[in-house]
Amino acid sequence: MKKNNVLISKSLVSMSKCISVAGLIATTALASVAQAESLLITNAEVHTVSSQGILSNASVFIEEGKISAVYASGETPESITPDSTVDAAGRILTPGFIASNNILGLVEVGAVSQSRDASDKKADITFDASLAFNPKSTLIPYTRKGGITSNVVTPHGGEGIFKGQTFIVDLSGEFNSVIRANDAVIVELGSKRKGSRAMALQKLTNTLADAKKAIEKSEKAKDKSKNKEPKRKELPVHALLKGEKLLLAYADRATDILALLKLKKQYQLNLVLVGARDAILVKEDIVAANVPVMTSAIDNLPNSFDSLHGSLTMIAELEKAGVNVILTPSGESHNINQLRYDAGVAIANGLSQTSALAAVTANVADTFKLNSGRISVGKKADLVLWSNDPFEISTKVDAMWINGQKVSTQSRQDALRDRYTTQSDMPRAYTK
């Protein structure tokens, strides 16, 4: 019996070693699969949106999902051995565009209430719509057709002035595509169908003042242990006052803009103006306050008494004055891929092509502190290879990479086109 126990013990040890070795092999294999392949893009006209400017016949080397080197013409080392190589054949390579001010992934069909997750009557400053984000939305590959690789999603929130907080996603379509949740605080000011705009400004002012007083009282307390924990609704406001969060403020009229600039100075806020149709009237004040403006180049028709001064030339005039401009697409979910057309309209009305490219890449990345928006060492490899000038209507995306991984731009619309144009014995509009 004792001999049998010894034999069993030895067998178990042997099996344990085999399992350990097998586990090590499996782990190594998984690590190898998970490791991103290196990529070298050659012979490209690289629009870096950095101090390097535009490089002809340049190469970009990608490792582990990031840009590890950018080589000017003739500088690519022969010793580089990438896993794969793409010959751009002289085509334009840009950073992936970054969209903003939309509800992509929160609304599938606006007319179908069950597919709308961008707002709720009870939503307040704590509203975290990223919990409802759908990375498998059919609109995401459709959006990629516009060269857009990431997005700042801006929910509509509830009935109060605070609409919740933005969140940032990449458009890979993967379940882990939310880069950062609970990012910028959204506030909506301006004209009201019922009541006075003064109430919204007063509410914002009082909220900031009360929060500042509470923070100062807490800091002055001798016995810190007796300090009360801030309420859930107070935490985002405290983060605003500490400079940890952006305040995205929707306002068009010049007086509202000036009131926001005053609050920024008083409370040292990180402010971004959204819409800002009257910005042209107070552009010097905006420049002096170093506040970015997020707006559309084609949203120039007055739809209220707050938006009488919008024009097609406004973007160029703001940029010339020194305003940091972020171009946003018009529309909510379905027309985001037309962001490049917005930029094209701005170019046709006086904005330089270099500035237009920055307004949909680097300016957004800098404002929201994203490691993208430029083709430079260390940045995320979110890149787009274009058939021609990205701001021309006939140009298309030839190739796209998000985090160094190639992604498709084939959308549901393409699938429907193929279905309805395929020859078949079935009745028209059907396939086998």
RODO-2510 file (C-alpha; in nm, 4 decimals, decimal comma):
residues 432
     n   res          X          Y          Z
     1     m     0,0000     0,0000     0,0000
     2     k     0,2835     0,2324     0,0906
     3     k     0,4550     0,1527    -0,2412
     4     n     0,1369     0,2416    -0,4284
     5     n     0,1147     0,5760    -0,2477
     6     v     0,4715     0,6574    -0,3484
     7     l     0,3955     0,5728    -0,7108
     8     i     0,0822     0,7879    -0,7038
     9     s     0,2767     1,0755    -0,5481
    10     k     0,5460     1,0587    -0,8175
    11     s     0,2796     1,0476    -1,0883
    12     l     0,1113     1,3599    -0,9486
    13     v     0,4443     1,5461    -0,9397
    14     s     0,5112     1,4435    -1,2991
    15     m     0,1632     1,5556    -1,4070
    16     s     0,2090     1,8867    -1,2231
    17     k     0,5331     1,9525    -1,4112
    18     c     0,3670     1,8702    -1,7423
    19     i     0,0761     2,1033    -1,6648
    20     s     0,3199     2,3812    -1,5645
    21     v     0,5171     2,3408    -1,8868
    22     a     0,1965     2,3294    -2,0908
    23     g     0,0714     2,6415    -1,9121
    24     l     0,4000     2,8202    -1,9809
    25     i     0,3832     2,7264    -2,3488
    26     a     0,0192     2,8409    -2,3710
    27     t     0,0978     3,1672    -2,1941
    28     t     0,3918     3,2332    -2,4258
    29     a     0,1760     3,1572    -2,7295
    30     l    -0,0970     3,3912    -2,6102
    31     a     0,1565     3,6667    -2,5432
    32     s     0,2947     3,6176    -2,8921
    33     v    -0,0526     3,6445    -3,0449
    34     a    -0,1369     3,9494    -2,8321
    35     q     0,1821     4,1261    -2,9300
    36     a     0,1030     4,3737    -3,2049
    37     e     0,2845     4,3299    -3,5323
    38     s     0,5287     4,5983    -3,6413
    39     l     0,4483     4,7939    -3,9575
    40     l     0,6482     5,0173    -4,1896
    41     i     0,4605     5,2603    -4,4152
    42     t     0,6932     5,3812    -4,6919
    43     n     0,6887     5,6387    -4,9737
    44     a     0,4177     5,8499    -4,8116
    45     e     0,3506     6,2224    -4,8108
    46     v     0,3343     6,2445    -4,4328
    47     h     0,1377     6,5343    -4,2847
    48     t     0,2777     6,5153    -3,9335
    49     v     0,0870     6,8118    -3,7806
    50     s     0,4055     6,8664    -3,5814
    51     s     0,7244     7,0718    -3,6103
    52     q     0,8367     6,8350    -3,8878
    53     g     0,5627     6,9669    -4,1126
    54     i     0,4962     6,7780    -4,4360
    55     l     0,7487     6,5118    -4,5373
    56     s     0,7618     6,3778    -4,8935
    57     n     0,8653     6,0176    -4,9662
    58     a     0,8775     5,9587    -4,5913
    59     s     0,8348     5,6462    -4,3818
    60     v     0,6552     5,5782    -4,0548
    61     f     0,7523     5,2823    -3,8352
    62     i     0,4918     5,1407    -3,5961
    63     e     0,5586     4,9079    -3,3043
    64     e     0,3266     4,7949    -3,0245
    65     g     0,0482     5,0207    -3,1487
    66     k     0,2574     5,3379    -3,1334
    67     i     0,4724     5,5385    -3,3715
    68     s     0,8340     5,4511    -3,2969
    69     a     1,0019     5,6460    -3,5799
    70     v     0,9298     5,8962    -3,8574
    71     y     1,1905     5,9021    -4,1348
    72     a     1,2333     6,1741    -4,3950
    73     s     1,3113     6,0815    -4,7545
    74     g     1,6185     5,8573    -4,7792
    75     e     1,6638     5,8253    -4,4018
    76     t     1,4925     5,4895    -4,3451
    77     p     1,7561     5,2461    -4,2080
    78     e     1,8040     4,9262    -4,4057
    79     s     1,8325     4,7375    -4,0779
    80     i     1,4602     4,7772    -4,0039
    81     t     1,2768     4,4466    -4,0394
    82     p     0,9034     4,5073    -3,9887
    83     d     0,6478     4,2277    -3,9809
    84     s     0,4718     4,3970    -4,2720
    85     t     0,5289     4,6874    -4,5099
    86     v     0,2845     4,9158    -4,6914
    87     d     0,3988     5,1152    -4,9926
    88     a     0,1978     5,4384    -4,9893
    89     a     0,3091     5,5162    -5,3467
    90     g     0,3182     5,8901    -5,2771
    91     r    -0,0280     5,9107    -5,1222
    92     i    -0,1107     6,1335    -4,8249
    93     l    -0,0793     5,9929    -4,4722
    94     t    -0,2377     6,1907    -4,1883
    95     p    -0,3168     6,1337    -3,8231
    96     g    -0,6618     5,9858    -3,7737
    97     f    -0,9253     6,2555    -3,7410
    98     i    -1,0844     6,3094    -3,3991
    99     a    -1,4547     6,3884    -3,4001
   100     s    -1,6331     6,5618    -3,1131
   101     n    -1,9651     6,7064    -2,9981
   102     n    -2,1828     6,4134    -3,1080
   103     i    -2,3660     6,1074    -2,9748
   104     l    -2,2084     5,8304    -3,1828
   105     g    -2,2636     5,4906    -3,0201
   106     l    -2,5482     5,6254    -2,8067
   107     v    -2,8125     5,6626    -3,0788
   108     e    -2,8622     5,4149    -3,3606
   109     v    -3,1852     5,5427    -3,5162
   110     g    -3,3094     5,8769    -3,3895
   111     a    -3,6731     5,7922    -3,4642
   112     v    -3,6583     5,4704    -3,2589
   113     s    -3,6763     5,5545    -2,8891
   114     q    -3,5340     5,2173    -2,7774
   115     s    -3,2092     5,2973    -2,9610
   116     r    -3,1606     5,6364    -2,7939
   117     d    -2,9336     5,6456    -2,4876
   118     a    -2,7891     5,9976    -2,5059
   119     s    -3,0255     6,1647    -2,2598
   120     d    -3,2605     6,1089    -1,9707
   121     k    -3,4911     6,3461    -1,7844
   122     k    -3,3281     6,2504    -1,4538
   123     a    -2,9720     6,2888    -1,5850
   124     d    -2,7547     6,5414    -1,4038
   125     i    -2,3865     6,6332    -1,3802
   126     t    -2,3012     6,2732    -1,2835
   127     f    -2,4569     6,1259    -1,6020
   128     d    -2,2107     5,8683    -1,7392
   129     a    -2,3441     5,7739    -2,0833
   130     s    -2,0351     5,5623    -2,1569
   131     l    -2,2182     5,2798    -1,9774
   132     a    -2,4547     5,2670    -2,2773
   133     f    -2,1935     5,3061    -2,5518
   134     n    -2,2320     5,0476    -2,8268
   135     p    -1,8965     4,9777    -3,0010
   136     k    -2,0798     4,7503    -3,2465
   137     s    -2,3041     5,0298    -3,3736
   138     t    -2,3405     5,0132    -3,7527
   139     l    -2,2600     5,3853    -3,7595
   140     i    -1,9024     5,3343    -3,6400
   141     p    -1,7607     5,1771    -3,9608
   142     y    -1,9663     5,4333    -4,1531
   143     t    -1,7958     5,7086    -3,9520
   144     r    -1,4525     5,5560    -4,0231
   145     k    -1,5157     5,6282    -4,3917
   146     g    -1,4476     5,9921    -4,3075
   147     g    -1,0998     5,9154    -4,1749
   148     i    -1,2163     5,9382    -3,8142
   149     t    -1,0359     5,7068    -3,5721
   150     s    -1,1514     5,8415    -3,2343
   151     n    -1,4312     6,0483    -3,0919
   152     v    -1,5315     6,2699    -2,7995
   153     v    -1,8903     6,1639    -2,7282
   154     t    -2,1086     6,4373    -2,5787
   155     p    -2,4414     6,3210    -2,4289
   156     h    -2,7445     6,5489    -2,4061
   157     g    -2,8161     6,4771    -2,0395
   158     g    -3,1323     6,5911    -1,8643
   159     e    -3,3429     6,9005    -1,8115
   160     g    -3,0971     7,0939    -1,5930
   161     i    -2,8043     7,3055    -1,7118
   162     f    -2,5564     7,0244    -1,6444
   163     k    -2,5900     6,7556    -1,9112
   164     g    -2,3455     6,5001    -1,7745
   165     q    -1,9883     6,4263    -1,8807
   166     t    -1,8200     6,3433    -2,2080
   167     f    -1,6335     6,0218    -2,2757
   168     i    -1,3655     5,9378    -2,5303
   169     v    -1,3566     5,6316    -2,7528
   170     d    -1,1553     5,4898    -3,0373
   171     l    -1,3516     5,3636    -3,3369
   172     s    -1,1946     5,0189    -3,3500
   173     g    -1,5333     4,8634    -3,2820
   174     e    -1,3892     4,6575    -2,9970
   175     f    -1,5579     4,6189    -2,6583
   176     n    -1,2622     4,7878    -2,4864
   177     s    -1,2786     5,0963    -2,7093
   178     v    -1,3760     5,3422    -2,4331
   179     i    -1,0498     5,5272    -2,3708
   180     r    -1,1710     5,7492    -2,0873
   181     a    -1,5094     5,7908    -1,9182
   182     n    -1,6390     6,0821    -1,7058
   183     d    -1,4129     6,3285    -1,8804
   184     a    -1,5370     6,6853    -1,9414
   185     v    -1,8382     6,8392    -1,7646
   186     i    -2,1087     6,9610    -2,0041
   187     v    -2,3129     7,2745    -1,9328
   188     e    -2,5738     7,4331    -2,1592
   189     l    -2,6445     7,8054    -2,1470
   190     g    -2,8293     8,0474    -2,3715
   191     s    -3,1889     8,1219    -2,4663
   192     k    -3,4764     7,9229    -2,3179
   193     r    -3,8220     7,8435    -2,4533
   194     k    -3,9546     7,9134    -2,1057
   195     g    -3,7860     8,1358    -1,8519
   196     s    -3,4706     8,3454    -1,8574
   197     r    -3,1142     8,2663    -1,9627
   198     a    -3,0099     8,4529    -1,6468
   199     m    -3,1220     8,1582    -1,4337
   200     a    -2,8785     7,9219    -1,6062
   201     l    -2,5865     8,1595    -1,5588
   202     q    -2,6894     8,2211    -1,1987
   203     k    -2,7136     7,8463    -1,1346
   204     l    -2,3637     7,7897    -1,2769
   205     t    -2,2171     8,0825    -1,0822
   206     n    -2,3750     7,9724    -0,7535
   207     t    -2,2668     7,6112    -0,8022
   208     l    -1,9044     7,7147    -0,8515
   209     a    -1,9145     7,9622    -0,5612
   210     d    -2,0654     7,7089    -0,3205
   211     a    -1,8134     7,4427    -0,4202
   212     k    -1,5202     7,6794    -0,3769
   213     k    -1,6440     7,7795    -0,0318
   214     a    -1,6781     7,4148     0,0683
   215     i    -1,3262     7,3330    -0,0522
   216     e    -1,1765     7,6314     0,1329
   217     k    -1,3624     7,5388     0,4518
   218     s    -1,2348     7,1833     0,4264
   219     e    -0,8764     7,2970     0,3736
   220     k    -0,8894     7,5373     0,6715
   221     a    -1,0340     7,2816     0,9128
   222     k    -0,7927     7,1921     1,1901
   223     d    -0,9333     6,8435     1,2319
   224     k    -0,9474     6,7024     0,8800
   225     s    -1,1143     6,3840     1,0025
   226     k    -1,4347     6,5800     1,0691
   227     n    -1,4601     6,6978     0,7083
   228     k    -1,7659     6,5639     0,5318
   229     e    -1,7219     6,3630     0,2152
   230     p    -1,8427     6,5639    -0,0875
   231     k    -2,1722     6,4445    -0,2336
   232     r    -2,1636     6,2578    -0,5636
   233     k    -2,2933     6,5636    -0,7516
   234     e    -2,0283     6,7845    -0,5928
   235     l    -1,7276     6,5770    -0,7019
   236     p    -1,7260     6,6866    -1,0699
   237     v    -1,7565     7,0519    -0,9651
   238     h    -1,4640     7,0133    -0,7247
   239     a    -1,2666     6,8568    -1,0099
   240     l    -1,3475     7,1605    -1,2270
   241     l    -1,2184     7,3980    -0,9607
   242     k    -0,9014     7,1930    -0,9167
   243     g    -0,8324     7,2001    -1,2916
   244     e    -0,8811     6,8258    -1,3222
   245     k    -1,1717     6,8457    -1,5663
   246     l    -1,2674     7,0545    -1,8677
   247     l    -1,5891     7,2554    -1,8717
   248     l    -1,7590     7,2234    -2,2110
   249     a    -1,9994     7,5155    -2,2258
   250     y    -2,2647     7,5512    -2,4956
   251     a    -2,3223     7,9218    -2,5572
   252     d    -2,3749     8,1333    -2,8691
   253     r    -2,4514     8,4917    -2,7657
   254     a    -2,1573     8,7208    -2,7009
   255     t    -2,2842     8,8213    -2,3551
   256     d    -2,3003     8,4561    -2,2476
   257     i    -1,9499     8,3965    -2,3820
   258     l    -1,8155     8,6954    -2,1898
   259     a    -1,9861     8,5733    -1,8710
   260     l    -1,8160     8,2354    -1,9133
   261     l    -1,4781     8,3982    -1,9694
   262     k    -1,5291     8,5932    -1,6472
   263     l    -1,6042     8,2710    -1,4582
   264     k    -1,2984     8,1064    -1,6113
   265     k    -1,0777     8,3856    -1,4797
   266     q    -1,2429     8,3941    -1,1390
   267     y    -1,2232     8,0182    -1,0778
   268     q    -0,9274     7,9243    -1,3000
   269     l    -1,1432     7,6902    -1,5077
   270     n    -1,0308     7,4857    -1,8067
   271     l    -1,3020     7,6135    -2,0392
   272     v    -1,4020     7,5116    -2,3921
   273     l    -1,6683     7,7097    -2,5792
   274     v    -1,9059     7,4994    -2,7902
   275     g    -2,1090     7,6505    -3,0730
   276     a    -2,0035     8,0085    -2,9978
   277     r    -2,1743     8,1615    -3,3014
   278     d    -2,1048     8,5135    -3,1690
   279     a    -1,7382     8,4333    -3,1056
   280     i    -1,6325     8,6627    -3,3876
   281     l    -1,7619     8,9612    -3,1861
   282     v    -1,5435     8,8824    -2,8836
   283     k    -1,2513     8,7029    -3,0472
   284     e    -0,9893     8,9204    -2,8739
   285     d    -1,1335     8,8302    -2,5333
   286     i    -1,1332     8,4598    -2,6241
   287     v    -0,7693     8,4774    -2,7350
   288     a    -0,6685     8,6637    -2,4180
   289     a    -0,8387     8,3951    -2,2066
   290     n    -0,6724     8,1157    -2,4096
   291     v    -1,0022     7,9318    -2,4563
   292     p    -1,0577     7,6842    -2,7438
   293     v    -1,3704     7,7149    -2,9576
   294     m    -1,5451     7,4007    -3,0796
   295     t    -1,7743     7,4785    -3,3730
   296     s    -1,8809     7,3841    -3,7252
   297     a    -1,7656     7,5589    -4,0417
   298     i    -2,1021     7,5225    -4,2155
   299     d    -2,3363     7,6023    -3,9269
   300     n    -2,3744     7,9580    -4,0518
   301     l    -2,7513     8,0109    -4,0823
   302     p    -2,9176     8,1893    -3,7887
   303     n    -3,1556     7,9541    -3,6090
   304     s    -3,2105     8,1890    -3,3149
   305     f    -3,1443     8,5452    -3,2052
   306     d    -2,8263     8,4112    -3,0415
   307     s    -2,6730     8,3070    -3,3732
   308     l    -2,6979     8,6089    -3,5999
   309     h    -2,3239     8,6499    -3,6532
   310     g    -2,2197     8,3085    -3,7809
   311     s    -2,0632     8,2980    -4,1279
   312     l    -1,8659     8,0705    -4,3560
   313     t    -1,5556     8,2809    -4,2956
   314     m    -1,5815     8,2717    -3,9147
   315     i    -1,3429     7,9779    -3,8677
   316     a    -1,0689     8,1440    -4,0716
   317     e    -1,1191     8,4759    -3,8925
   318     l    -1,1041     8,3146    -3,5489
   319     e    -0,7906     8,1169    -3,6402
   320     k    -0,6233     8,4281    -3,7830
   321     a    -0,6984     8,6143    -3,4581
   322     g    -0,5243     8,3370    -3,2616
   323     v    -0,8188     8,1290    -3,1398
   324     n    -0,7532     7,7562    -3,0989
   325     v    -1,0321     7,6167    -3,3185
   326     i    -1,1743     7,2642    -3,3087
   327     l    -1,3939     7,1689    -3,6033
   328     t    -1,6957     6,9574    -3,5166
   329     p    -1,9259     6,7777    -3,7584
   330     s    -2,2807     6,8934    -3,8004
   331     g    -2,5387     6,6297    -3,7176
   332     e    -2,5554     6,3872    -3,4301
   333     s    -2,4637     6,0329    -3,5344
   334     h    -2,5187     5,9763    -3,9047
   335     n    -2,3192     6,2598    -4,0595
   336     i    -2,0041     6,2570    -3,8500
   337     n    -1,8001     6,1228    -4,1416
   338     q    -1,8611     6,4573    -4,3116
   339     l    -1,6198     6,6260    -4,0722
   340     r    -1,3645     6,6502    -4,3531
   341     y    -1,6210     6,8334    -4,5654
   342     d    -1,6610     7,0895    -4,2862
   343     a    -1,2861     7,1360    -4,3004
   344     g    -1,2997     7,1667    -4,6791
   345     v    -1,5613     7,4417    -4,6544
   346     a    -1,3429     7,6254    -4,4012
   347     i    -1,0471     7,5982    -4,6399
   348     a    -1,2583     7,7349    -4,9258
   349     n    -1,3383     8,0329    -4,7041
   350     g    -0,9897     8,1308    -4,5970
   351     l    -0,8562     7,8686    -4,3542
   352     s    -0,5194     7,7176    -4,4485
   353     q    -0,5068     7,3441    -4,5150
   354     t    -0,2495     7,2994    -4,2388
   355     s    -0,4740     7,4744    -3,9869
   356     a    -0,7762     7,2755    -4,1035
   357     l    -0,5913     6,9484    -4,0472
   358     a    -0,4849     7,0623    -3,6983
   359     a    -0,8467     7,1578    -3,6209
   360     v    -0,9554     6,7947    -3,6622
   361     t    -0,6471     6,6300    -3,5105
   362     a    -0,3869     6,8019    -3,2917
   363     n    -0,6120     7,0770    -3,1535
   364     v    -0,8629     6,8187    -3,0301
   365     a    -0,5901     6,5956    -2,8878
   366     d    -0,4249     6,8858    -2,7045
   367     t    -0,7519     7,0106    -2,5575
   368     f    -0,8656     6,6694    -2,4339
   369     k    -0,5136     6,5471    -2,3468
   370     l    -0,5080     6,2542    -2,5900
   371     n    -0,1916     6,0795    -2,7010
   372     s    -0,2822     6,1126    -3,0680
   373     g    -0,3489     6,3791    -3,3308
   374     r     0,0083     6,3958    -3,4624
   375     i     0,2452     6,1691    -3,6512
   376     s     0,5386     6,1804    -3,4147
   377     v     0,7345     5,9377    -3,1997
   378     g     0,5405     5,8033    -2,9026
   379     k     0,1960     5,8920    -3,0322
   380     k    -0,0745     5,6309    -3,0838
   381     a    -0,0618     5,4855    -3,4328
   382     d    -0,4023     5,6174    -3,5395
   383     l    -0,3307     5,6829    -3,9069
   384     v    -0,5174     5,7280    -4,2344
   385     l    -0,3856     5,6758    -4,5872
   386     w    -0,5883     5,8776    -4,8383
   387     s    -0,6394     5,8345    -5,2117
   388     n    -0,5813     6,2099    -5,2518
   389     d    -0,6353     6,5390    -5,0673
   390     p    -0,8459     6,4397    -4,7634
   391     f    -1,0518     6,7573    -4,7894
   392     e    -1,1653     6,6954    -5,1477
   393     i    -1,5089     6,5397    -5,1799
   394     s    -1,3975     6,2693    -5,4250
   395     t    -1,1144     6,1436    -5,1999
   396     k    -1,1597     5,8209    -5,0063
   397     v    -0,9802     5,6340    -4,7301
   398     d    -0,7471     5,3729    -4,8822
   399     a    -0,6272     5,2331    -4,5499
   400     m    -0,6746     5,3045    -4,1800
   401     w    -0,4972     5,1953    -3,8624
   402     i    -0,6213     5,2346    -3,5042
   403     n    -0,3679     5,1533    -3,2315
   404     g    -0,1452     5,0219    -3,5102
   405     q    -0,4055     4,7672    -3,6201
   406     k    -0,5593     4,7887    -3,9658
   407     v    -0,9365     4,8380    -3,9579
   408     s    -1,1979     4,8174    -4,2295
   409     t    -1,4132     5,0994    -4,3633
   410     q    -1,6729     4,8607    -4,5031
   411     s    -2,0092     4,9679    -4,3647
   412     r    -2,3659     4,8431    -4,3584
   413     q    -2,4370     5,0730    -4,6507
   414     d    -2,1731     4,8918    -4,8553
   415     a    -2,3294     4,5574    -4,7666
   416     l    -2,6732     4,6818    -4,8721
   417     r    -2,5323     4,8158    -5,1989
   418     d    -2,3703     4,4820    -5,2747
   419     r    -2,6872     4,2947    -5,1855
   420     y    -2,9106     4,5045    -5,4076
   421     t    -2,6739     4,5087    -5,7054
   422     t    -2,5731     4,1409    -5,7069
   423     q    -2,7075     3,9367    -5,9983
   424     s    -2,9427     3,6683    -5,8707
   425     d    -3,2323     3,4415    -5,9686
   426     m    -3,4230     3,5877    -5,6773
   427     p    -3,6611     3,8836    -5,7282
   428     r    -3,5007     4,2296    -5,7512
   429     a    -3,3375     4,3453    -5,4231
   430     y    -3,2889     3,9878    -5,2979
   431     t    -2,9870     3,7607    -5,3112
   432     k    -2,9424     3,3885    -5,2686
***
